[in-house]
Each structure stands twice: as C-alpha cells, then as structure tokens.
C-alpha cells in the first residue's frame, strides 16, 4: 500500500502525525498542521488507505486491523517517536495501535471526539451521509448543499471551491467523495460489540495506554457523548479532558482555532518547542 501525506515544518523537529476520520482526507488538518509547524513541530497529515490520494486496497481491506498495520509501519519509519492526533477513525486506529502488543514508542496522543463507546444514532447519521449520492454530484454547489444538510449549524464558506480537494472527478465529469466506495463495507453501524474496530477490543487497548493523553469532545457531538467520554476516562484515569463548546463531532472543522489551541497547549506542556515552518509533500510507503 502506498499512502500519500503532506508534511509541514522542519523534518528534524518533533514529529506529530495527524490522522483524519472515515471519509475525510488529510486536507482536514491543513490549518492545524500549519499552526503546529509555526510552533516548532513537524506535522504530517496522512491520507488513510483508500482515502484522498492514497492507494485503494485491491482486496478492499479497510478493516481496523489493516489500518493499525499501516499506522504501525508509519511510526516505525519515523526518525523519532511521534505525537499522534487522531479524529474519529484515526483516533480509534491510534488507540489500538498504541494499546496492543507489541508496544510502539509514542510521546503523546490526542483523541478527537472518539472513545470505545460511541453513540449508535450519531454513527448511523455519519454512515448514512457517506452512503448518500453513490452516483456523485453534478457541481460543487450540490456538494456544498449536501454538507450543509449534514452540518446545518456550521457557517457556510464564502466559496464552494475549497471542497474540490476532497473530491475526485470521474470520466463523465461527475464529482465523487475522494475515497474508495469499498470502505463502506467496513464502516458499519456498531451494535453491541460489533463495528469496525470492536468495542471490547478498544476497551482492552485503552486500558493499556500509559502515555500522556488528551481527549477532546465536541459539546454538541452526537457520536461521543459525555457518558462515553467518562467511560474512557475511567479506563485511562491519567488522561486530560477538554470539551469544545459550539462544536459537534467534526471538532477541528467546527472550531478550528480553539481546537488547535487545545492541541498546542497539550503538546507544549509536554515538550515546549521553537518556531520553524516549512511545507513539503512526500510519499509514505508502509
């Protein structure tokens, strides 16, 4: 599998891996990554397999185990132990990767609106949104309308052009979300212990986490409830906890400056850094 990534900052600076949620791309982290680079970190935003410009898996394997395997390979390829910021699917992937054997070095973990217990209603709403429009869109305006219908409280951008980087265009000129439709074979609504990662597996992994952790929850999230957050904090009692008001499940998109500030506060408390910025692209090949 060949994965695509964008790197911001000096490669010799402390490494921060940014892992997006299901159906998103690495571009979701652009503003946060730029701020991290300006604060002295090397921020790498990665497209998960089958997402964005990363390779589609020929076997259609987008299981939690496959995602963990990818992240393990990436961490092992880095020159130093990284910090990880993972939203939704990215956070669950990191939780398993760092909580299961064999152990991997990591300096700190930020979990963004995710925990072993997720609310079925909210997860269903996300997956139903992803399953809509299988034939794609005629225009960017149609895409913007679809996003507004899913998240009506978020202020609409002045231009729909910013959505283009999250889309691919087929031979007929129609626009599609930039991920492999086969991903939806694994993105299932969790019932009991079922789901893409398995709640019992996540609970066990979370209970093994010893590294510094910050859990960030969107106050209006319908995916991670306060009860779900408290269950994680009981499993990981040393974790820090921050609620971002006026934000839902898409915390970084809803309140980016506040979210980024919370991440930087956490990282700089662990290891204050200098001020360097540079932006490059490179390929990561696990």
N, C-alpha and C positions, 0 to 999 in steps of 0.2 A: 504494500500500500504506500502510495506517495501522498503526503499531506502538505498543503500549502499554508504559509504563515507570513505575517508581516511583523517585522521587528522594529521597535522604536528604542533609541538610546544606544549608549556605548556597550558593545558586547562584553566588555570587561567589568561592567557594573553588576550589582546583584540582580539575579535573574527573577523575573516574575512571569509566570505562564498564565494567560487569560483564556479560559475555556467557556465557550458560549453554550446556550441552551439548544434543545432539539428544534430543528427547523430554522435556526439562525445561522449567521456566518460570522467570521472574525471581525467584520466591519462594525459589529455591535459595540466593540470595545475601543473604537478609534479615539474618542475624546479622553477616556480614562487612560489609555496607553500613552497618549501624548503628555498628559499631566504626570504620569509616573516617570517618563523619560526626563522631563524637566526637573524632577525631584531627585534624579540621580540613580534611577533604576533602568535596567534593560527589560522592556516589556515585549513579550512575544505573544501575538494574537494568532491562534491556530484554528483553521477550519477542520472540524472533525471529519472523519471519513464519510464520504457521501454528501458532504455539505460544501457550499461555496465552490472554490476551485480545487478542493481535494478530490482524489480519485474516488470513483464509485466502486464499491466492492463487487467484483464479478460474481461472487456467490450470494450477494445480497445479505451478508452477515453484518448487521448493525446491533448485535446483542450487547448487553452490558459487559460481558466478558471480552468481546472484541475491542470495545472502547478502552477498557482497562489495559489490555495488551498494548494498544497504541500509546497510551499515556506512559506506561512503564518504559517503553522504548525511547520515548522523547526525553524523559527525566534522565535516563541512563546515558543519553547522548550529550547532556549539558556539561559544561566545564566545572560548574559548581552547583551545590544544592539550591533549588529554586524556592520561591514563594509561589503559591498557586491561588488564583481567584477563579472560582467555578460557579456559574449560574445554572440553576435547574439541572439539566442533563450533565453539564460539565461539572457541577458540584457533586452529583452522585457518583460520577466516574472517579473524581478525585478521592471521595470518601472511601470507595472500595480499594482504589489503587494504594492508598496510604495506610489503610486499616487491615489489609490482608497480607499474608506471607507470600514471598519473602519481603522483609521490610525495605523501604526505599528512603533515602535521605530527603527531607523537605524542611524548610526553615519556618514555614507558617502557612496556614490555609484559611481562605475566606470563602465561606459558603453563602451563596446569594439566593435567598428565598427557597431553600431546599432542605429537607431532612428525610429520614426514613419514612415517617408518616406524612403522607400527602393527602389532601382532600379530594375525594373522588369527583365531586362536582366540578372543581376547578380544573383538574387534569382532563376531564371529559371535554370541557369547553375549549381547552388548548388543542386537543386532538381533533375535535370536530372542526375547528378553524383550519387546521392543516389539511383535513380531508376535503374541504370545500374547493371548488374550482379546479377539478382534476384536468380540465381541458385548457386551463390557463386564462389569460386576460388579453383583451384587445389593446389596452392602453395603460399607461401609468396612473391615469386618473381612476380607472377601475380598481387598480391595486390599492390606491390611497383610500378609496371608499371601503374596501374590504378591511383594511387595517383600522379605519375609524369605527367600523361596526364592531370590531372585536374590543377595541380600547377607546370608547367614546369620551372618556374624561381627559385623555391626553390631547394637548393643543396640537392642531394640525400644522405641519410645516408649511412655510410660505411657498414652497415648490415641491412637486412630487418627484423631481429629478433625483433626489437623494435615495429614493427607493431602488433605483436601477441596479446598484451594486449588489442587491440581494436577489436579483432576478437573472434568469437565463432566457435566451430567445431561441425558439425552435426554427426549423427550416421554413415554416409558414409565417414567421414573424410574430407569433404569439408569445406572450411573456409567461414564464412559469417561475415558481419559487425555486431558489438555487439549491435544491437538494434532491437526492435520489428518491423517487416515489416508493421504492422498496423499503425505505426507512420506516414507513408506516406499518410494515408487517411486524415490527418490533415495538413500536410506540403504541402500547395498548393501555387501556384504562385499568388501573390497579383495582383488583377485587381481592379481599383477604390478603394473602401473601403473594399474589400474582403481580405481574407488572414487569417492566423492562429490566429492573435490577433485583427485585425481590426484597420485601421489607425485612424478613428475618436475616437475610444476608447483610443488608445495610445496617441493621441494629447491631449485629455482631462486629462488623467492621468499625462502626462508630465507637463502640465501647473500647476498642483497642487503640484509639487515637491518643497520642501523648504530646504531640506538637502543639504550638500555640494556634488557637483557632478563634476566628471571629465569625459569628452567624449574623447575617443581615437579613431582615424581613421587611417586606413592603407592608405597611399598615393595612392597606386595602386588598392585600393578596387573597385570592380565593383558592390558591394552590397550597400555600403553607399557612396554617392557622396558628394562633398563639398557643393552642394546646399542642400542636405538632412541634413547635419550636421548643416548648418546655420539656417535651419528651426527649428531644435531642440534648438539651442542656443537662438533663438528669443523667444521660449516658456519658456526656462529656462535661463534667462539672467545672473544669478549668476554663471552658470556653467563654469568650466575651460575647455580648449580645447587643445588637443595635437595631432599633425599629426606625425605618424611614417613613415619615408621615407624607401624605399626599402621593404615595407610590403604591402600585399594585405589584403583581408578580414580576413584571418587567422593570425591576427597580432601577437599573442603570439607565434605561431609556426614559423613565418617568421623571426621575430627579437626579440627573447625572452629576451635577456639581456637588450635591450633598453626599451622594453615594461615593464619588471619588474621594472626597474629603475624609469620609469614614475609613476607606481603604488605606489612604495615606497615613492617617493618624495611627492605625494599627501597625503598619509596616515600620513607620519611623519610631514608634515606641520600642519596637524590637531591635531596630538597627538604623539609626539616623545616617543619612547619606548626603552627598554633594549635589551638584547641579550640572547635568550633561544632557544633551539631546542630539539625536541623530535618527533618521528613519531609513530603513532598508527593507528589501524583500529577500527571502531566501526559501529554499525548499527543505522540508524535514522529511526524511525517509526512514521510518521505523522498520 
